[in-house]
Amino acid sequence: MSTKVAATFRETAGGSTPPATGRTSSTGETWLVKHPAEWRQIGIIAVYLALLFSMYFVSYCRNPLFFAGACYFSFLNTVVIHNHLHQGIFKSRKLNMVWRAVLSFGALYPASANIPSHNLVHHHFDDDGQPDWAAPEHVNFRWNLLNLIHFPNVAGPNTFAGVQRWAKLAGRADFRRQYLFENVFAFGLTAALLAYDFWNCLFFIVLPQLYGARCILRINLIQHDACDVSSEWNHSRNFVGRAFNWIMCNNGYHTIHHNRAGLHWSVLHSAHAKEVIPRIDPSLDEPSMIAYLVKTYLLHFARPEKRDVAAAERRGQSSDLASRQVRRAEAEEASR
């Protein structure tokens, strides 16, 4: 097992060992977080929680503007879950595990579910020969908008059934304890808020929580539908707008993240330019997610047909990327 991959997956379990790449910057590390850019993610969660509790406790804040903001930041909360479960934000292992619980409350699902569902299965598009739990092929309506709307209803149950199977394997006791802690914290705090003020909690906390959780599942469809998941470099759609990626913590650069999961999110823009652009079909680099959603799901009825998007990859220069089978085996071993 490679040292870099092992370090990366120790970090998904809340460890404090930094990976070999992408962790430092010219400004150096700060006393609390491992990378100065992490303060952006902490700020996102602070704004999100402030919006939720402002609406819950302050009647003046119960308006469409605050509600829309809470729903949007709920989605960003799930983006932070994604990043944190790849590389913990804090130097302290205990603080990383507590932070998982806070993020779990924001999404109303245990953040640690990302380890088997995303880090292990989705990154390799394969569950021991079976389709990815969130594969686009799980929905097949002729009207493409229905695929986008319905996708979380399929991907969600698939994912949590898969997580339960994975958690029962031998050697997962630490995972099960953390998973239980996150469930108790997220659902316990939400239940307490419901008991104190049911209707305000339901409308102004639970609905935003569910919005983010469902949206992050839809991202799997948006980023991979009509791509070639058998390809090493044309399996994902990227959204490359700079403003979009600032608030999304570079999660628009999806191809390089799949292939170089050990890279810190702050360096994905430069890595995308260096490694992905020479090997990817230009149609898979979208300048705007909003424009893509409008043209794909609103302006067209039918689902886009698959094309040979991997032609650019075959013409491009070779890479030192290990095969997907090797990366999956290393990831499975390192997660034990």
Contacts in CASP RR format, 6 or more apart in sequence:
PFRMAT RR
TARGET T0000
AUTHOR 0000-0000-0000
METHOD contacts of the structure
MODEL  1
MSTKVAATFRETAGGSTPPATGRTSSTGETWLVKHPAEWRQIGIIAVYLA
LLFSMYFVSYCRNPLFFAGACYFSFLNTVVIHNHLHQGIFKSRKLNMVWR
AVLSFGALYPASANIPSHNLVHHHFDDDGQPDWAAPEHVNFRWNLLNLIH
FPNVAGPNTFAGVQRWAKLAGRADFRRQYLFENVFAFGLTAALLAYDFWN
CLFFIVLPQLYGARCILRINLIQHDACDVSSEWNHSRNFVGRAFNWIMCN
NGYHTIHHNRAGLHWSVLHSAHAKEVIPRIDPSLDEPSMIAYLVKTYLLH
FARPEKRDVAAAERRGQSSDLASRQVRRAEAEEASR
1 330 0 8 1.000
1 333 0 8 1.000
1 334 0 8 1.000
2 330 0 8 1.000
3 20 0 8 1.000
4 19 0 8 1.000
4 20 0 8 1.000
4 21 0 8 1.000
4 262 0 8 1.000
5 262 0 8 1.000
5 327 0 8 1.000
5 330 0 8 1.000
5 331 0 8 1.000
5 334 0 8 1.000
6 330 0 8 1.000
6 333 0 8 1.000
6 334 0 8 1.000
7 17 0 8 1.000
7 18 0 8 1.000
7 19 0 8 1.000
7 20 0 8 1.000
8 19 0 8 1.000
8 86 0 8 1.000
8 87 0 8 1.000
8 261 0 8 1.000
8 262 0 8 1.000
8 334 0 8 1.000
9 119 0 8 1.000
9 331 0 8 1.000
9 334 0 8 1.000
9 335 0 8 1.000
10 17 0 8 1.000
10 334 0 8 1.000
11 17 0 8 1.000
11 18 0 8 1.000
11 19 0 8 1.000
11 86 0 8 1.000
11 87 0 8 1.000
11 88 0 8 1.000
12 85 0 8 1.000
12 86 0 8 1.000
12 87 0 8 1.000
12 88 0 8 1.000
12 114 0 8 1.000
12 115 0 8 1.000
12 119 0 8 1.000
12 335 0 8 1.000
13 115 0 8 1.000
13 174 0 8 1.000
13 175 0 8 1.000
13 335 0 8 1.000
14 88 0 8 1.000
14 93 0 8 1.000
14 96 0 8 1.000
14 97 0 8 1.000
15 88 0 8 1.000
15 93 0 8 1.000
15 96 0 8 1.000
16 91 0 8 1.000
16 92 0 8 1.000
16 93 0 8 1.000
16 96 0 8 1.000
18 34 0 8 1.000
19 87 0 8 1.000
19 262 0 8 1.000
21 260 0 8 1.000
21 262 0 8 1.000
21 263 0 8 1.000
21 264 0 8 1.000
21 267 0 8 1.000
22 35 0 8 1.000
22 262 0 8 1.000
22 263 0 8 1.000
22 264 0 8 1.000
22 266 0 8 1.000
22 267 0 8 1.000
23 34 0 8 1.000
23 35 0 8 1.000
23 87 0 8 1.000
23 264 0 8 1.000
24 35 0 8 1.000
25 35 0 8 1.000
25 36 0 8 1.000
25 37 0 8 1.000
25 266 0 8 1.000
27 36 0 8 1.000
28 36 0 8 1.000
29 35 0 8 1.000
29 36 0 8 1.000
29 91 0 8 1.000
30 36 0 8 1.000
30 39 0 8 1.000
32 90 0 8 1.000
32 91 0 8 1.000
33 39 0 8 1.000
33 42 0 8 1.000
33 89 0 8 1.000
33 90 0 8 1.000
33 91 0 8 1.000
34 87 0 8 1.000
34 88 0 8 1.000
34 89 0 8 1.000
34 90 0 8 1.000
34 91 0 8 1.000
35 264 0 8 1.000
35 266 0 8 1.000
37 249 0 8 1.000
37 264 0 8 1.000
37 265 0 8 1.000
37 266 0 8 1.000
38 89 0 8 1.000
38 90 0 8 1.000
40 249 0 8 1.000
41 80 0 8 1.000
41 83 0 8 1.000
41 84 0 8 1.000
41 89 0 8 1.000
41 249 0 8 1.000
42 89 0 8 1.000
44 73 0 8 1.000
44 76 0 8 1.000
44 77 0 8 1.000
44 79 0 8 1.000
44 80 0 8 1.000
44 247 0 8 1.000
44 249 0 8 1.000
45 77 0 8 1.000
45 80 0 8 1.000
45 102 0 8 1.000
45 103 0 8 1.000
47 73 0 8 1.000
48 70 0 8 1.000
48 73 0 8 1.000
48 74 0 8 1.000
48 76 0 8 1.000
48 77 0 8 1.000
48 106 0 8 1.000
49 102 0 8 1.000
49 106 0 8 1.000
51 61 0 8 1.000
51 66 0 8 1.000
51 69 0 8 1.000
51 70 0 8 1.000
51 73 0 8 1.000
51 208 0 8 1.000
52 70 0 8 1.000
52 106 0 8 1.000
52 204 0 8 1.000
52 205 0 8 1.000
52 208 0 8 1.000
54 61 0 8 1.000
54 66 0 8 1.000
55 61 0 8 1.000
55 62 0 8 1.000
55 66 0 8 1.000
55 67 0 8 1.000
55 70 0 8 1.000
55 200 0 8 1.000
55 204 0 8 1.000
55 205 0 8 1.000
56 193 0 8 1.000
56 197 0 8 1.000
56 200 0 8 1.000
56 201 0 8 1.000
56 204 0 8 1.000
56 205 0 8 1.000
62 200 0 8 1.000
62 203 0 8 1.000
62 204 0 8 1.000
67 204 0 8 1.000
67 207 0 8 1.000
67 208 0 8 1.000
70 204 0 8 1.000
70 208 0 8 1.000
71 207 0 8 1.000
71 208 0 8 1.000
71 211 0 8 1.000
71 212 0 8 1.000
73 208 0 8 1.000
74 106 0 8 1.000
74 107 0 8 1.000
74 208 0 8 1.000
74 209 0 8 1.000
74 211 0 8 1.000
74 212 0 8 1.000
74 213 0 8 1.000
74 215 0 8 1.000
75 211 0 8 1.000
75 212 0 8 1.000
75 215 0 8 1.000
75 216 0 8 1.000
76 247 0 8 1.000
76 248 0 8 1.000
77 103 0 8 1.000
77 106 0 8 1.000
77 107 0 8 1.000
77 212 0 8 1.000
78 107 0 8 1.000
78 212 0 8 1.000
78 213 0 8 1.000
78 215 0 8 1.000
78 216 0 8 1.000
79 216 0 8 1.000
79 248 0 8 1.000
79 249 0 8 1.000
79 251 0 8 1.000
80 103 0 8 1.000
80 249 0 8 1.000
81 100 0 8 1.000
81 103 0 8 1.000
81 104 0 8 1.000
81 107 0 8 1.000
81 111 0 8 1.000
81 114 0 8 1.000
81 216 0 8 1.000
82 114 0 8 1.000
82 118 0 8 1.000
82 216 0 8 1.000
82 251 0 8 1.000
83 89 0 8 1.000
83 249 0 8 1.000
83 251 0 8 1.000
83 265 0 8 1.000
84 96 0 8 1.000
84 99 0 8 1.000
84 100 0 8 1.000
84 103 0 8 1.000
84 111 0 8 1.000
85 100 0 8 1.000
85 111 0 8 1.000
85 112 0 8 1.000
85 114 0 8 1.000
85 115 0 8 1.000
85 118 0 8 1.000
85 119 0 8 1.000
86 119 0 8 1.000
86 261 0 8 1.000
86 262 0 8 1.000
86 265 0 8 1.000
87 262 0 8 1.000
87 264 0 8 1.000
87 265 0 8 1.000
88 96 0 8 1.000
88 99 0 8 1.000
89 96 0 8 1.000
89 99 0 8 1.000
90 96 0 8 1.000
90 99 0 8 1.000
97 178 0 8 1.000
97 181 0 8 1.000
100 110 0 8 1.000
100 111 0 8 1.000
100 112 0 8 1.000
100 178 0 8 1.000
100 182 0 8 1.000
101 111 0 8 1.000
101 181 0 8 1.000
101 182 0 8 1.000
101 185 0 8 1.000
101 186 0 8 1.000
102 185 0 8 1.000
103 111 0 8 1.000
104 110 0 8 1.000
104 111 0 8 1.000
104 112 0 8 1.000
104 182 0 8 1.000
104 183 0 8 1.000
104 185 0 8 1.000
104 186 0 8 1.000
105 185 0 8 1.000
105 186 0 8 1.000
105 189 0 8 1.000
105 190 0 8 1.000
105 209 0 8 1.000
106 186 0 8 1.000
106 209 0 8 1.000
107 186 0 8 1.000
107 209 0 8 1.000
107 212 0 8 1.000
107 213 0 8 1.000
107 216 0 8 1.000
108 186 0 8 1.000
108 187 0 8 1.000
108 190 0 8 1.000
108 206 0 8 1.000
108 209 0 8 1.000
108 210 0 8 1.000
108 213 0 8 1.000
109 160 0 8 1.000
109 186 0 8 1.000
109 213 0 8 1.000
110 179 0 8 1.000
110 182 0 8 1.000
110 183 0 8 1.000
110 186 0 8 1.000
111 182 0 8 1.000
112 175 0 8 1.000
112 178 0 8 1.000
112 179 0 8 1.000
112 182 0 8 1.000
113 159 0 8 1.000
113 160 0 8 1.000
113 163 0 8 1.000
113 179 0 8 1.000
115 175 0 8 1.000
115 335 0 8 1.000
116 162 0 8 1.000
116 163 0 8 1.000
116 166 0 8 1.000
116 167 0 8 1.000
116 335 0 8 1.000
117 133 0 8 1.000
117 134 0 8 1.000
117 159 0 8 1.000
117 162 0 8 1.000
117 163 0 8 1.000
119 261 0 8 1.000
119 331 0 8 1.000
119 335 0 8 1.000
120 166 0 8 1.000
120 328 0 8 1.000
120 331 0 8 1.000
120 332 0 8 1.000
120 335 0 8 1.000
121 127 0 8 1.000
121 132 0 8 1.000
121 133 0 8 1.000
122 132 0 8 1.000
122 133 0 8 1.000
122 134 0 8 1.000
122 220 0 8 1.000
123 258 0 8 1.000
123 261 0 8 1.000
123 327 0 8 1.000
123 328 0 8 1.000
123 331 0 8 1.000
124 324 0 8 1.000
124 327 0 8 1.000
124 328 0 8 1.000
124 331 0 8 1.000
125 131 0 8 1.000
125 132 0 8 1.000
125 135 0 8 1.000
125 229 0 8 1.000
125 235 0 8 1.000
125 324 0 8 1.000
126 132 0 8 1.000
126 324 0 8 1.000
126 328 0 8 1.000
127 133 0 8 1.000
127 162 0 8 1.000
131 137 0 8 1.000
131 138 0 8 1.000
132 220 0 8 1.000
132 229 0 8 1.000
133 155 0 8 1.000
133 156 0 8 1.000
133 158 0 8 1.000
133 159 0 8 1.000
133 161 0 8 1.000
133 162 0 8 1.000
134 155 0 8 1.000
134 156 0 8 1.000
134 158 0 8 1.000
134 159 0 8 1.000
134 217 0 8 1.000
134 220 0 8 1.000
134 221 0 8 1.000
135 220 0 8 1.000
135 224 0 8 1.000
135 229 0 8 1.000
136 147 0 8 1.000
136 151 0 8 1.000
136 220 0 8 1.000
136 221 0 8 1.000
136 224 0 8 1.000
136 225 0 8 1.000
136 226 0 8 1.000
138 151 0 8 1.000
138 154 0 8 1.000
138 155 0 8 1.000
138 158 0 8 1.000
139 146 0 8 1.000
139 147 0 8 1.000
139 150 0 8 1.000
139 151 0 8 1.000
139 154 0 8 1.000
139 221 0 8 1.000
140 147 0 8 1.000
141 147 0 8 1.000
141 150 0 8 1.000
141 303 0 8 1.000
142 301 0 8 1.000
142 302 0 8 1.000
142 303 0 8 1.000
143 301 0 8 1.000
143 302 0 8 1.000
144 296 0 8 1.000
144 297 0 8 1.000
144 300 0 8 1.000
144 301 0 8 1.000
144 302 0 8 1.000
144 303 0 8 1.000
144 304 0 8 1.000
145 297 0 8 1.000
145 298 0 8 1.000
147 221 0 8 1.000
147 225 0 8 1.000
147 303 0 8 1.000
148 218 0 8 1.000
148 221 0 8 1.000
148 222 0 8 1.000
148 293 0 8 1.000
148 297 0 8 1.000
151 217 0 8 1.000
151 218 0 8 1.000
151 220 0 8 1.000
151 221 0 8 1.000
152 213 0 8 1.000
152 214 0 8 1.000
152 217 0 8 1.000
152 218 0 8 1.000
155 217 0 8 1.000
155 220 0 8 1.000
155 221 0 8 1.000
156 217 0 8 1.000
159 217 0 8 1.000
163 179 0 8 1.000
166 172 0 8 1.000
167 175 0 8 1.000
167 176 0 8 1.000
167 179 0 8 1.000
171 336 0 8 1.000
190 201 0 8 1.000
190 205 0 8 1.000
190 206 0 8 1.000
190 209 0 8 1.000
193 201 0 8 1.000
193 205 0 8 1.000
194 201 0 8 1.000
194 202 0 8 1.000
194 206 0 8 1.000
222 237 0 8 1.000
222 289 0 8 1.000
222 292 0 8 1.000
222 293 0 8 1.000
223 236 0 8 1.000
223 237 0 8 1.000
223 238 0 8 1.000
223 254 0 8 1.000
224 235 0 8 1.000
224 236 0 8 1.000
224 237 0 8 1.000
225 237 0 8 1.000
225 303 0 8 1.000
225 304 0 8 1.000
226 303 0 8 1.000
226 304 0 8 1.000
226 305 0 8 1.000
226 306 0 8 1.000
226 307 0 8 1.000
226 309 0 8 1.000
227 234 0 8 1.000
227 235 0 8 1.000
227 236 0 8 1.000
227 237 0 8 1.000
227 284 0 8 1.000
227 309 0 8 1.000
228 234 0 8 1.000
228 235 0 8 1.000
228 306 0 8 1.000
228 308 0 8 1.000
228 309 0 8 1.000
228 310 0 8 1.000
229 235 0 8 1.000
231 309 0 8 1.000
231 310 0 8 1.000
231 313 0 8 1.000
232 259 0 8 1.000
232 313 0 8 1.000
232 319 0 8 1.000
232 321 0 8 1.000
232 324 0 8 1.000
233 255 0 8 1.000
233 259 0 8 1.000
233 276 0 8 1.000
233 279 0 8 1.000
233 280 0 8 1.000
233 310 0 8 1.000
233 313 0 8 1.000
233 319 0 8 1.000
234 255 0 8 1.000
234 279 0 8 1.000
234 280 0 8 1.000
234 281 0 8 1.000
234 284 0 8 1.000
234 309 0 8 1.000
234 310 0 8 1.000
234 312 0 8 1.000
234 313 0 8 1.000
235 255 0 8 1.000
235 258 0 8 1.000
236 254 0 8 1.000
236 255 0 8 1.000
236 258 0 8 1.000
236 284 0 8 1.000
237 254 0 8 1.000
237 284 0 8 1.000
237 286 0 8 1.000
237 292 0 8 1.000
238 252 0 8 1.000
238 253 0 8 1.000
238 254 0 8 1.000
238 255 0 8 1.000
238 272 0 8 1.000
238 276 0 8 1.000
238 280 0 8 1.000
238 284 0 8 1.000
238 285 0 8 1.000
238 286 0 8 1.000
239 245 0 8 1.000
239 248 0 8 1.000
239 252 0 8 1.000
239 254 0 8 1.000
239 286 0 8 1.000
239 287 0 8 1.000
239 288 0 8 1.000
239 289 0 8 1.000
239 292 0 8 1.000
240 252 0 8 1.000
240 253 0 8 1.000
240 272 0 8 1.000
240 285 0 8 1.000
240 286 0 8 1.000
240 287 0 8 1.000
241 287 0 8 1.000
241 288 0 8 1.000
242 269 0 8 1.000
244 252 0 8 1.000
244 288 0 8 1.000
244 289 0 8 1.000
245 251 0 8 1.000
245 252 0 8 1.000
245 253 0 8 1.000
245 269 0 8 1.000
249 265 0 8 1.000
249 266 0 8 1.000
250 265 0 8 1.000
250 266 0 8 1.000
250 268 0 8 1.000
250 269 0 8 1.000
251 257 0 8 1.000
251 265 0 8 1.000
252 268 0 8 1.000
252 289 0 8 1.000
253 268 0 8 1.000
253 269 0 8 1.000
253 271 0 8 1.000
253 272 0 8 1.000
253 276 0 8 1.000
255 272 0 8 1.000
255 276 0 8 1.000
255 280 0 8 1.000
255 284 0 8 1.000
256 263 0 8 1.000
256 268 0 8 1.000
256 271 0 8 1.000
256 272 0 8 1.000
256 275 0 8 1.000
256 276 0 8 1.000
257 263 0 8 1.000
257 265 0 8 1.000
257 268 0 8 1.000
259 275 0 8 1.000
259 321 0 8 1.000
260 271 0 8 1.000
260 275 0 8 1.000
260 321 0 8 1.000
263 271 0 8 1.000
275 319 0 8 1.000
277 285 0 8 1.000
278 316 0 8 1.000
278 317 0 8 1.000
279 312 0 8 1.000
279 313 0 8 1.000
279 316 0 8 1.000
279 317 0 8 1.000
279 319 0 8 1.000
280 309 0 8 1.000
280 312 0 8 1.000
280 313 0 8 1.000
281 307 0 8 1.000
281 309 0 8 1.000
281 310 0 8 1.000
281 311 0 8 1.000
281 312 0 8 1.000
281 313 0 8 1.000
282 312 0 8 1.000
283 307 0 8 1.000
283 309 0 8 1.000
284 309 0 8 1.000
286 292 0 8 1.000
296 304 0 8 1.000
322 330 0 8 1.000
END
